[in-house]
Structures are given as structure tokens and as C-alpha cells.
Amino acid sequence: MDNLNDLKAIWHSAKTDSLPTSVEMEQIIKKFRNQKLRNKWLTIVVSCLISVLMIVVLFIVPFKLLVTYLGGGLIATSSVLLAATNIKSLKRFYQLDDYSNLDFLAFIEQTRQNQIFYYKKTMVIIMLLCSVGLLLYLYELTYQHLFWFISTYAAILVYLLIMWFIVRPRSFKKGTEKLNATRQRLEKISNQLK
């Protein structure tokens, strides 16, 4: 009988004030899902528009140098790759509706692994294609005027360096921190429910 009384005492003394209700948990998952879906769809639409715009410009404007077409093609290719990677991950987020807490934790962990792979591999390829494409695309527009050539390429190089070494790491760190905070909160809840 003491075990039963001890169990009742533990049951009644458990502090659940910091735990969200099941409705709040559903809202957290739904908010996470909707935010990621919105960002992915926005990325897909914008990258497809950039790709189509670049292809249209390459067909309409009569450029003299092959370098310009090559640069435009690289920019369009990087946009298509960005859209394709986001389309590929849409399915996971659409299936997120019916997840339990433990399934959602596994989903967050898989998202974290995908994020690391994207940062180390996919983003590097896409940014490299886009950077080289931009440098090649602007060559024909500036090579005849030394001042414009130097100032344009200096500005582009500063921009690319900022994107590669400041914006890219910060965005990865920010995304990782958000995922880790969500994962830690869910793990805390799961551990208290055990």
C-alpha cells in the first residue's frame, strides 16, 4: 500500500505548469509546418521566376559573347537546383500533420540532418554556380570600360564575400538554433512524460 500512496503523492506533486497542453503542442507543430511550407513555396516560386527571367533575357537580348550566355545559363541552373531541392523536401512537410511527439522529434532530427547536408553540400554547389554565373554574365556589359569593369567586379566580389562568409554562416546558425530550441523543448516534454 505504501507504493500506491507514494505513487499518488508523486502523481499529485508533479509540476506540469511549464508543459504545454496537447492543443498547444498541435499549434507548435502546425506553426512549424506552415512556416516551413510557406518559406519553401516562396523559395520555389522566386527561384523559378529568376530562372525563367534569365532564360527569357538570354533569348531576347542579342549578346555578342558566349561568356554572357554561359553565365546566364549558370544562374538559371542554380535557380532550378534551388527549386528542385525545395520541391523534394515539400513531401516531408506535407506529411507532418499526423505526427505524435516522438515522431515530431524524429522529424526535427531528420530536418537537422538535412539542414547540415544542405549547408555543406547543396548550398555550396548552388552558390558556386550562381556566383560564377554572375561574374561571367556581367563581363560583356563591363569589359569595354575599365572604370565600370573594376567598380562592378569590386562590388560583386564584396557582395559575394559577404554572402559566403557572413550571411550564409549566420543563416545556418540561426536555423540550427531554432531547430535545436524546438527539439530541446520537445525532448524536455517527452522526458517529463516518461
ZAMIBA-167666 format. One record per residue (C-alpha): z, y negated, x; residue number from 1; residue in three letters. Coordinates in nm, 3 decimals. Example, Ala and Ser with C-alpha at 12.3 -4.5 7.8 and 13.67 -1.06 7.14 Angstrom:
% residues 2
<node Z="0.780" Y="0.450" X="1.230" marba="1" rodo="ALA"/>
<node Z="0.714" Y="0.106" X="1.367" marba="2" rodo="SER"/>
***
This chain:
% residues 194
<node Z="0.000" Y="0.000" X="0.000" marba="1" rodo="MET"/>
<node Z="0.060" Y="-0.238" X="0.288" marba="2" rodo="ASP"/>
<node Z="-0.304" Y="-0.210" X="0.386" marba="3" rodo="ASN"/>
<node Z="-0.408" Y="-0.318" X="0.039" marba="4" rodo="LEU"/>
<node Z="-0.169" Y="-0.613" X="0.045" marba="5" rodo="ASN"/>
<node Z="-0.291" Y="-0.708" X="0.392" marba="6" rodo="ASP"/>
<node Z="-0.649" Y="-0.688" X="0.272" marba="7" rodo="LEU"/>
<node Z="-0.568" Y="-0.907" X="-0.029" marba="8" rodo="LYS"/>
<node Z="-0.392" Y="-1.158" X="0.196" marba="9" rodo="ALA"/>
<node Z="-0.693" Y="-1.174" X="0.428" marba="10" rodo="ILE"/>
<node Z="-0.929" Y="-1.200" X="0.132" marba="11" rodo="TRP"/>
<node Z="-0.740" Y="-1.492" X="-0.021" marba="12" rodo="HIS"/>
<node Z="-0.685" Y="-1.671" X="0.310" marba="13" rodo="SER"/>
<node Z="-1.049" Y="-1.660" X="0.421" marba="14" rodo="ALA"/>
<node Z="-1.181" Y="-2.011" X="0.459" marba="15" rodo="LYS"/>
<node Z="-1.525" Y="-2.043" X="0.307" marba="16" rodo="THR"/>
<node Z="-1.535" Y="-2.420" X="0.276" marba="17" rodo="ASP"/>
<node Z="-1.780" Y="-2.452" X="0.565" marba="18" rodo="SER"/>
<node Z="-2.006" Y="-2.179" X="0.427" marba="19" rodo="LEU"/>
<node Z="-2.298" Y="-2.285" X="0.213" marba="20" rodo="PRO"/>
<node Z="-2.342" Y="-2.126" X="-0.126" marba="21" rodo="THR"/>
<node Z="-2.630" Y="-1.892" X="-0.195" marba="22" rodo="SER"/>
<node Z="-2.814" Y="-2.176" X="-0.366" marba="23" rodo="VAL"/>
<node Z="-2.770" Y="-2.394" X="-0.058" marba="24" rodo="GLU"/>
<node Z="-2.897" Y="-2.110" X="0.162" marba="25" rodo="MET"/>
<node Z="-3.206" Y="-2.077" X="-0.054" marba="26" rodo="GLU"/>
<node Z="-3.258" Y="-2.452" X="-0.027" marba="27" rodo="GLN"/>
<node Z="-3.227" Y="-2.435" X="0.353" marba="28" rodo="ILE"/>
<node Z="-3.486" Y="-2.157" X="0.372" marba="29" rodo="ILE"/>
<node Z="-3.717" Y="-2.331" X="0.123" marba="30" rodo="LYS"/>
<node Z="-3.687" Y="-2.664" X="0.306" marba="31" rodo="LYS"/>
<node Z="-3.759" Y="-2.495" X="0.641" marba="32" rodo="PHE"/>
<node Z="-4.058" Y="-2.312" X="0.494" marba="33" rodo="ARG"/>
<node Z="-4.205" Y="-2.614" X="0.316" marba="34" rodo="ASN"/>
<node Z="-4.163" Y="-2.838" X="0.619" marba="35" rodo="GLN"/>
<node Z="-4.337" Y="-2.589" X="0.848" marba="36" rodo="LYS"/>
<node Z="-4.616" Y="-2.525" X="0.596" marba="37" rodo="LEU"/>
<node Z="-4.674" Y="-2.897" X="0.548" marba="38" rodo="ARG"/>
<node Z="-4.693" Y="-2.952" X="0.925" marba="39" rodo="ASN"/>
<node Z="-4.926" Y="-2.656" X="0.973" marba="40" rodo="LYS"/>
<node Z="-5.162" Y="-2.763" X="0.694" marba="41" rodo="TRP"/>
<node Z="-5.166" Y="-3.120" X="0.824" marba="42" rodo="LEU"/>
<node Z="-5.248" Y="-2.994" X="1.174" marba="43" rodo="THR"/>
<node Z="-5.523" Y="-2.769" X="1.039" marba="44" rodo="ILE"/>
<node Z="-5.685" Y="-3.045" X="0.834" marba="45" rodo="VAL"/>
<node Z="-5.668" Y="-3.308" X="1.111" marba="46" rodo="VAL"/>
<node Z="-5.798" Y="-3.073" X="1.380" marba="47" rodo="SER"/>
<node Z="-6.086" Y="-2.959" X="1.157" marba="48" rodo="CYS"/>
<node Z="-6.173" Y="-3.322" X="1.082" marba="49" rodo="LEU"/>
<node Z="-6.172" Y="-3.406" X="1.453" marba="50" rodo="ILE"/>
<node Z="-6.390" Y="-3.107" X="1.530" marba="51" rodo="SER"/>
<node Z="-6.641" Y="-3.192" X="1.254" marba="52" rodo="VAL"/>
<node Z="-6.643" Y="-3.559" X="1.354" marba="53" rodo="LEU"/>
<node Z="-6.707" Y="-3.472" X="1.718" marba="54" rodo="MET"/>
<node Z="-6.993" Y="-3.236" X="1.627" marba="55" rodo="ILE"/>
<node Z="-7.148" Y="-3.495" X="1.394" marba="56" rodo="VAL"/>
<node Z="-7.128" Y="-3.762" X="1.666" marba="57" rodo="VAL"/>
<node Z="-7.290" Y="-3.527" X="1.917" marba="58" rodo="LEU"/>
<node Z="-7.580" Y="-3.459" X="1.678" marba="59" rodo="PHE"/>
<node Z="-7.631" Y="-3.818" X="1.559" marba="60" rodo="ILE"/>
<node Z="-7.590" Y="-4.021" X="1.878" marba="61" rodo="VAL"/>
<node Z="-7.862" Y="-3.959" X="2.136" marba="62" rodo="PRO"/>
<node Z="-7.664" Y="-3.922" X="2.461" marba="63" rodo="PHE"/>
<node Z="-7.856" Y="-3.910" X="2.788" marba="64" rodo="LYS"/>
<node Z="-7.624" Y="-3.695" X="2.997" marba="65" rodo="LEU"/>
<node Z="-7.537" Y="-3.331" X="2.940" marba="66" rodo="LEU"/>
<node Z="-7.179" Y="-3.410" X="3.050" marba="67" rodo="VAL"/>
<node Z="-7.120" Y="-3.600" X="2.726" marba="68" rodo="THR"/>
<node Z="-7.228" Y="-3.306" X="2.514" marba="69" rodo="TYR"/>
<node Z="-7.015" Y="-3.072" X="2.722" marba="70" rodo="LEU"/>
<node Z="-6.712" Y="-3.300" X="2.682" marba="71" rodo="GLY"/>
<node Z="-6.762" Y="-3.330" X="2.308" marba="72" rodo="GLY"/>
<node Z="-6.802" Y="-2.954" X="2.283" marba="73" rodo="GLY"/>
<node Z="-6.474" Y="-2.900" X="2.469" marba="74" rodo="LEU"/>
<node Z="-6.292" Y="-3.143" X="2.240" marba="75" rodo="ILE"/>
<node Z="-6.437" Y="-2.971" X="1.932" marba="76" rodo="ALA"/>
<node Z="-6.345" Y="-2.629" X="2.074" marba="77" rodo="THR"/>
<node Z="-5.986" Y="-2.736" X="2.140" marba="78" rodo="SER"/>
<node Z="-5.960" Y="-2.865" X="1.782" marba="79" rodo="SER"/>
<node Z="-6.094" Y="-2.537" X="1.644" marba="80" rodo="VAL"/>
<node Z="-5.848" Y="-2.339" X="1.859" marba="81" rodo="LEU"/>
<node Z="-5.561" Y="-2.553" X="1.732" marba="82" rodo="LEU"/>
<node Z="-5.666" Y="-2.495" X="1.372" marba="83" rodo="ALA"/>
<node Z="-5.709" Y="-2.121" X="1.432" marba="84" rodo="ALA"/>
<node Z="-5.363" Y="-2.077" X="1.582" marba="85" rodo="THR"/>
<node Z="-5.206" Y="-2.260" X="1.289" marba="86" rodo="ASN"/>
<node Z="-5.408" Y="-2.064" X="1.033" marba="87" rodo="ILE"/>
<node Z="-5.293" Y="-1.743" X="1.200" marba="88" rodo="LYS"/>
<node Z="-4.926" Y="-1.835" X="1.158" marba="89" rodo="SER"/>
<node Z="-4.958" Y="-1.950" X="0.795" marba="90" rodo="LEU"/>
<node Z="-4.925" Y="-1.595" X="0.661" marba="91" rodo="LYS"/>
<node Z="-4.576" Y="-1.554" X="0.807" marba="92" rodo="ARG"/>
<node Z="-4.455" Y="-1.873" X="0.639" marba="93" rodo="PHE"/>
<node Z="-4.604" Y="-1.782" X="0.301" marba="94" rodo="TYR"/>
<node Z="-4.415" Y="-1.452" X="0.312" marba="95" rodo="GLN"/>
<node Z="-4.087" Y="-1.633" X="0.378" marba="96" rodo="LEU"/>
<node Z="-3.999" Y="-1.654" X="0.006" marba="97" rodo="ASP"/>
<node Z="-3.823" Y="-1.321" X="-0.033" marba="98" rodo="ASP"/>
<node Z="-3.611" Y="-1.308" X="0.282" marba="99" rodo="TYR"/>
<node Z="-3.241" Y="-1.226" X="0.298" marba="100" rodo="SER"/>
<node Z="-3.015" Y="-1.398" X="0.551" marba="101" rodo="ASN"/>
<node Z="-3.065" Y="-1.127" X="0.813" marba="102" rodo="LEU"/>
<node Z="-3.440" Y="-1.123" X="0.755" marba="103" rodo="ASP"/>
<node Z="-3.446" Y="-1.500" X="0.788" marba="104" rodo="PHE"/>
<node Z="-3.255" Y="-1.472" X="1.117" marba="105" rodo="LEU"/>
<node Z="-3.518" Y="-1.226" X="1.242" marba="106" rodo="ALA"/>
<node Z="-3.788" Y="-1.465" X="1.119" marba="107" rodo="PHE"/>
<node Z="-3.627" Y="-1.755" X="1.310" marba="108" rodo="ILE"/>
<node Z="-3.607" Y="-1.542" X="1.625" marba="109" rodo="GLU"/>
<node Z="-3.974" Y="-1.442" X="1.591" marba="110" rodo="GLN"/>
<node Z="-4.064" Y="-1.809" X="1.534" marba="111" rodo="THR"/>
<node Z="-3.875" Y="-1.898" X="1.852" marba="112" rodo="ARG"/>
<node Z="-4.065" Y="-1.633" X="2.049" marba="113" rodo="GLN"/>
<node Z="-4.396" Y="-1.759" X="1.904" marba="114" rodo="ASN"/>
<node Z="-4.298" Y="-2.115" X="1.992" marba="115" rodo="GLN"/>
<node Z="-4.231" Y="-2.019" X="2.356" marba="116" rodo="ILE"/>
<node Z="-4.565" Y="-1.834" X="2.378" marba="117" rodo="PHE"/>
<node Z="-4.745" Y="-2.130" X="2.219" marba="118" rodo="TYR"/>
<node Z="-4.584" Y="-2.376" X="2.461" marba="119" rodo="TYR"/>
<node Z="-4.653" Y="-2.170" X="2.773" marba="120" rodo="LYS"/>
<node Z="-4.999" Y="-2.032" X="2.694" marba="121" rodo="LYS"/>
<node Z="-5.181" Y="-2.161" X="2.388" marba="122" rodo="THR"/>
<node Z="-5.085" Y="-2.528" X="2.415" marba="123" rodo="MET"/>
<node Z="-5.179" Y="-2.534" X="2.783" marba="124" rodo="VAL"/>
<node Z="-5.527" Y="-2.397" X="2.707" marba="125" rodo="ILE"/>
<node Z="-5.582" Y="-2.634" X="2.415" marba="126" rodo="ILE"/>
<node Z="-5.458" Y="-2.941" X="2.605" marba="127" rodo="MET"/>
<node Z="-5.659" Y="-2.847" X="2.912" marba="128" rodo="LEU"/>
<node Z="-5.981" Y="-2.811" X="2.710" marba="129" rodo="LEU"/>
<node Z="-5.916" Y="-3.138" X="2.529" marba="130" rodo="CYS"/>
<node Z="-5.822" Y="-3.327" X="2.848" marba="131" rodo="SER"/>
<node Z="-6.128" Y="-3.211" X="3.041" marba="132" rodo="VAL"/>
<node Z="-6.344" Y="-3.274" X="2.735" marba="133" rodo="GLY"/>
<node Z="-6.213" Y="-3.628" X="2.702" marba="134" rodo="LEU"/>
<node Z="-6.273" Y="-3.702" X="3.069" marba="135" rodo="LEU"/>
<node Z="-6.628" Y="-3.566" X="3.052" marba="136" rodo="LEU"/>
<node Z="-6.708" Y="-3.728" X="2.717" marba="137" rodo="TYR"/>
<node Z="-6.622" Y="-4.079" X="2.837" marba="138" rodo="LEU"/>
<node Z="-6.819" Y="-4.053" X="3.162" marba="139" rodo="TYR"/>
<node Z="-7.155" Y="-4.157" X="3.018" marba="140" rodo="GLU"/>
<node Z="-7.003" Y="-4.452" X="2.836" marba="141" rodo="LEU"/>
<node Z="-6.847" Y="-4.599" X="3.152" marba="142" rodo="THR"/>
<node Z="-7.024" Y="-4.480" X="3.468" marba="143" rodo="TYR"/>
<node Z="-7.267" Y="-4.773" X="3.493" marba="144" rodo="GLN"/>
<node Z="-6.995" Y="-5.040" X="3.503" marba="145" rodo="HIS"/>
<node Z="-6.741" Y="-4.989" X="3.780" marba="146" rodo="LEU"/>
<node Z="-6.469" Y="-5.203" X="3.620" marba="147" rodo="PHE"/>
<node Z="-6.489" Y="-5.020" X="3.286" marba="148" rodo="TRP"/>
<node Z="-6.510" Y="-4.685" X="3.463" marba="149" rodo="PHE"/>
<node Z="-6.196" Y="-4.745" X="3.670" marba="150" rodo="ILE"/>
<node Z="-5.994" Y="-4.905" X="3.390" marba="151" rodo="SER"/>
<node Z="-6.093" Y="-4.644" X="3.130" marba="152" rodo="THR"/>
<node Z="-6.021" Y="-4.347" X="3.356" marba="153" rodo="TYR"/>
<node Z="-5.696" Y="-4.502" X="3.480" marba="154" rodo="ALA"/>
<node Z="-5.579" Y="-4.550" X="3.120" marba="155" rodo="ALA"/>
<node Z="-5.691" Y="-4.198" X="3.021" marba="156" rodo="ILE"/>
<node Z="-5.517" Y="-4.044" X="3.323" marba="157" rodo="LEU"/>
<node Z="-5.193" Y="-4.230" X="3.246" marba="158" rodo="VAL"/>
<node Z="-5.219" Y="-4.118" X="2.884" marba="159" rodo="TYR"/>
<node Z="-5.282" Y="-3.755" X="2.982" marba="160" rodo="LEU"/>
<node Z="-4.995" Y="-3.756" X="3.231" marba="161" rodo="LEU"/>
<node Z="-4.760" Y="-3.893" X="2.966" marba="162" rodo="ILE"/>
<node Z="-4.878" Y="-3.629" X="2.718" marba="163" rodo="MET"/>
<node Z="-4.848" Y="-3.340" X="2.968" marba="164" rodo="TRP"/>
<node Z="-4.521" Y="-3.431" X="3.137" marba="165" rodo="PHE"/>
<node Z="-4.323" Y="-3.633" X="2.881" marba="166" rodo="ILE"/>
<node Z="-4.439" Y="-3.578" X="2.522" marba="167" rodo="VAL"/>
<node Z="-4.517" Y="-3.206" X="2.549" marba="168" rodo="ARG"/>
<node Z="-4.179" Y="-3.104" X="2.702" marba="169" rodo="PRO"/>
<node Z="-3.985" Y="-3.331" X="2.465" marba="170" rodo="ARG"/>
<node Z="-4.158" Y="-3.195" X="2.157" marba="171" rodo="SER"/>
<node Z="-4.091" Y="-2.839" X="2.273" marba="172" rodo="PHE"/>
<node Z="-3.726" Y="-2.921" X="2.343" marba="173" rodo="LYS"/>
<node Z="-3.687" Y="-3.089" X="2.004" marba="174" rodo="LYS"/>
<node Z="-3.845" Y="-2.795" X="1.821" marba="175" rodo="GLY"/>
<node Z="-3.632" Y="-2.548" X="2.014" marba="176" rodo="THR"/>
<node Z="-3.314" Y="-2.740" X="1.937" marba="177" rodo="GLU"/>
<node Z="-3.396" Y="-2.744" X="1.565" marba="178" rodo="LYS"/>
<node Z="-3.467" Y="-2.371" X="1.560" marba="179" rodo="LEU"/>
<node Z="-3.155" Y="-2.292" X="1.761" marba="180" rodo="ASN"/>
<node Z="-2.937" Y="-2.505" X="1.532" marba="181" rodo="ALA"/>
<node Z="-3.073" Y="-2.326" X="1.226" marba="182" rodo="THR"/>
<node Z="-3.031" Y="-1.987" X="1.393" marba="183" rodo="ARG"/>
<node Z="-2.674" Y="-2.062" X="1.506" marba="184" rodo="GLN"/>
<node Z="-2.576" Y="-2.181" X="1.161" marba="185" rodo="ARG"/>
<node Z="-2.715" Y="-1.866" X="1.001" marba="186" rodo="LEU"/>
<node Z="-2.553" Y="-1.643" X="1.263" marba="187" rodo="GLU"/>
<node Z="-2.219" Y="-1.813" X="1.200" marba="188" rodo="LYS"/>
<node Z="-2.256" Y="-1.745" X="0.829" marba="189" rodo="ILE"/>
<node Z="-2.360" Y="-1.384" X="0.889" marba="190" rodo="SER"/>
<node Z="-2.069" Y="-1.326" X="1.127" marba="191" rodo="ASN"/>
<node Z="-1.819" Y="-1.464" X="0.876" marba="192" rodo="GLN"/>
<node Z="-1.956" Y="-1.237" X="0.606" marba="193" rodo="LEU"/>
<node Z="-1.913" Y="-0.921" X="0.817" marba="194" rodo="LYS"/>
***
